[in-house]
Amino acid sequence: MSRVALRAIGVLFEAVIFFAVLLFVTAGTVAYWQAWLFMGVYFLSMAGIGIYLARKDPALLERRTRGGPGEEKGLVQKIAHAMLAISFLVLLALSALDHRFGWSFMTPYLVVAGDALVALGMYIFFRVFKENSYTLTTVAVEAGQPVISTGPYAWVRHPLYAGVLVLTVGAPLALGSWWGFVSVLPMVASVGVRLLDEERVLAMELAGYSEYQAKVKRHLVPFIW
C-alpha cells in the first residue's frame, strides 16, 4: 500500500473518531440512529472516493489530504475557509444537542431523504474529482494546470461547492434536526465569498479562465446563479 493511501486512511480514521465524539458526546447517547446512518453514508462515500483516487489519481488523493484554512494564501480565503469549517461543526453540534433535548420532530422519511442528499453531494464530489485532477483544498494555481470545462464544469463554474451546498442541506435532515439549519445560511455565505474570491484569483493566474467565465455563466446553481 502506498504512502499516500496510508495517509488517506489515517485522515479518514481521524475524521470518523472526531465526528463520533462530537455527535455522540454532544447528544449524550449512542442511541442516535440518525447519526449512525449519517456517518455511514458520509464515510462510506468518502472511503469509496478514496479507493477510486488511490487507484486512478493518487496525486489528487495526496492533494486532498493536505491543506486547511491556515494554508490559504489570501486573507479572504483564510476567513471564508475557517467560517465554512466552523459552521459545519456547529451544524453537527446543534443537531446533536437537538437530539439530546428533543427540540425537533422529524419523520424517518425526511431523515432518509437527508441521507440521500448527503449521498448526492458526495457523488457530485466524485464527479468533480474524476473530471479535475487539480481540485485543491486551498485556492491556488499549480504549474501546468488547465481550465476544465467538461463534465459538471460545463454546467457551473464551481460544481464542488454545489456539492457542498447539497450536502449542507441534507446533513441537518439526516441528523433529524431542524435547528441544524441555523448553520446553513453562514455556510452558504462562506461558500459565496470563497468562490467569488477564487474566481478573481483564477482569472488573474489561470490562462484561459476568463474565456471559460464568458462561456459558463453560472457560478453555483444551473440556470439560477
C-alpha positions in Angstrom: 0.0 0.0 0.0 1.4 3.4 -1.0 2.3 6.2 1.5 -0.5 8.4 0.1 -3.1 5.7 0.6 -1.9 5.1 4.2 -2.1 8.8 4.9 -5.6 9.0 3.4 -6.7 6.0 5.6 -5.3 7.9 8.6 -7.1 11.1 7.8 -10.4 9.1 7.3 -9.9 7.3 10.6 -9.3 10.6 12.5 -12.4 12.1 10.9 -14.6 9.2 11.9 -13.3 9.4 15.5 -13.8 13.2 15.6 -17.3 13.0 14.2 -18.3 10.2 16.5 -17.1 12.1 19.6 -18.7 15.3 18.5 -22.1 13.8 17.7 -22.5 11.2 20.4 -20.9 13.1 23.3 -22.9 16.2 22.5 -26.1 14.1 22.1 -25.3 12.4 25.4 -26.0 8.9 24.0 -25.0 6.5 21.3 -28.7 5.6 20.8 -28.9 8.1 18.0 -29.7 6.1 14.9 -29.8 9.2 12.7 -26.2 10.0 13.5 -25.1 6.4 12.8 -26.8 6.4 9.4 -25.4 9.8 8.5 -21.9 8.7 9.4 -22.3 5.5 7.5 -23.4 7.3 4.3 -20.8 10.1 4.7 -17.8 8.0 5.5 -18.6 5.1 3.2 -18.9 7.6 0.4 -15.5 9.1 1.4 -13.9 5.7 1.5 -15.3 4.9 -1.9 -13.9 8.1 -3.4 -10.6 7.5 -1.7 -10.3 4.0 -3.1 -11.1 5.3 -6.6 -8.5 8.1 -6.3 -5.8 5.7 -4.8 -6.2 3.6 -8.0 -6.8 6.2 -10.6 -5.4 9.5 -9.4 -3.1 9.2 -6.4 -1.7 12.7 -7.0 -5.2 14.2 -6.4 -5.7 12.0 -3.3 -2.4 13.4 -1.9 -3.7 17.0 -2.6 -7.0 16.3 -0.9 -5.3 15.1 2.3 -3.4 18.3 3.0 -4.4 21.9 3.4 -6.8 23.9 5.6 -7.6 27.5 6.5 -4.1 28.1 7.6 -2.7 27.1 4.3 -4.7 29.6 2.3 -2.6 32.5 0.8 -5.3 35.2 0.9 -6.9 36.7 4.0 -10.4 36.4 2.4 -9.8 32.8 1.7 -8.5 32.1 5.2 -11.6 33.7 6.8 -14.1 32.0 4.4 -12.4 28.6 4.7 -12.4 28.9 8.5 -16.0 30.0 8.7 -17.1 27.2 6.4 -15.4 24.6 8.6 -16.7 26.2 11.9 -20.2 26.4 10.5 -20.3 22.8 9.6 -19.1 21.8 13.1 -21.7 24.0 14.6 -24.3 22.3 12.4 -23.3 18.9 13.7 -23.2 20.1 17.3 -26.6 21.8 17.1 -28.1 18.8 15.6 -26.7 16.5 18.3 -28.0 18.9 21.0 -31.4 18.9 19.3 -31.5 15.2 19.6 -30.4 15.4 23.3 -33.1 17.8 24.3 -35.8 16.8 21.8 -36.3 20.2 20.3 -37.3 18.8 16.9 -39.6 16.2 15.5 -38.7 14.8 12.1 -40.2 11.8 10.3 -37.9 8.9 9.3 -38.8 9.6 5.7 -37.2 13.1 5.9 -34.2 11.7 7.7 -33.7 9.2 4.8 -34.2 12.0 2.3 -31.5 13.9 4.1 -29.1 11.0 3.8 -30.0 10.8 0.1 -28.9 14.4 -0.3 -25.7 13.7 1.6 -25.0 10.8 -0.8 -25.8 13.1 -3.8 -23.4 15.7 -2.5 -20.7 13.1 -2.2 -21.5 11.8 -5.7 -21.0 15.4 -7.0 -17.6 15.5 -5.3 -16.7 12.2 -7.1 -17.7 13.6 -10.5 -15.7 16.7 -9.8 -12.6 14.7 -8.8 -13.0 12.4 -11.8 -13.0 15.4 -14.1 -10.5 17.7 -12.5 -7.2 16.4 -11.1 -6.3 19.8 -9.8 -9.0 20.1 -7.2 -7.1 21.5 -4.3 -8.3 22.1 -0.7 -6.9 25.6 -1.0 -7.2 28.3 -3.6 -4.0 28.1 -5.7 -3.0 27.6 -9.3 -0.4 24.9 -10.0 2.1 24.7 -12.9 0.5 23.2 -16.0 -3.0 23.4 -14.6 -5.6 23.6 -17.4 -9.0 25.1 -17.4 -11.6 22.3 -17.0 -14.9 22.9 -18.9 -16.3 19.4 -19.3 -18.5 17.2 -17.1 -20.1 19.2 -14.2 -17.9 22.2 -15.2 -20.0 22.6 -18.3 -23.0 23.5 -16.1 -21.5 25.7 -13.3 -18.0 27.1 -12.6 -17.8 25.6 -9.1 -19.5 22.2 -9.0 -17.5 21.1 -5.9 -19.2 23.9 -4.0 -22.5 22.9 -5.4 -21.9 19.5 -3.9 -21.1 21.2 -0.6 -24.4 23.0 -0.6 -26.4 19.8 -1.4 -24.6 18.1 1.5 -25.2 21.1 3.8 -28.9 21.0 3.2 -29.0 17.2 3.6 -27.0 17.0 6.8 -29.5 18.5 9.3 -32.3 16.4 7.8 -30.1 13.3 8.0 -29.4 14.1 11.7 -33.1 14.7 12.4 -32.7 18.3 13.4 -34.5 21.5 12.2 -32.1 23.5 14.4 -29.2 22.3 12.4 -30.4 24.6 9.6 -29.2 27.6 11.7 -25.8 26.9 10.2 -26.9 26.6 6.6 -27.0 30.4 5.9 -23.5 31.1 7.2 -22.2 28.1 5.2 -23.9 29.4 2.1 -22.4 32.9 2.7 -19.0 31.4 3.2 -19.2 29.4 0.0 -20.3 32.5 -1.9 -17.5 34.7 -0.6 -14.9 31.9 -1.2 -16.0 31.2 -4.8 -16.1 34.8 -5.8 -12.6 35.5 -4.5 -11.4 32.2 -6.1 -12.7 33.4 -9.4 -10.8 36.6 -9.0 -7.6 34.6 -8.4 -8.2 32.2 -11.3 -9.0 35.0 -13.7 -5.6 36.6 -12.9 -3.4 33.4 -12.7 -5.0 30.7 -14.8 -4.7 31.1 -18.6 -8.0 30.7 -20.4 -10.2 31.1 -17.3 -11.7 34.5 -18.4 -12.8 32.8 -21.6 -14.3 30.0 -19.6 -16.2 32.5 -17.5 -17.7 34.0 -20.6 -18.8 30.6 -21.7 -20.2 29.2 -18.5 -22.3 32.0 -16.9 -23.5 30.3 -13.6 -21.3 30.2 -10.6 -23.0 27.6 -8.5 -26.6 26.7 -9.4 -27.6 25.8 -13.0 -29.9 28.3 -14.7 -30.0 30.5 -11.5 -26.6 31.8 -10.2 
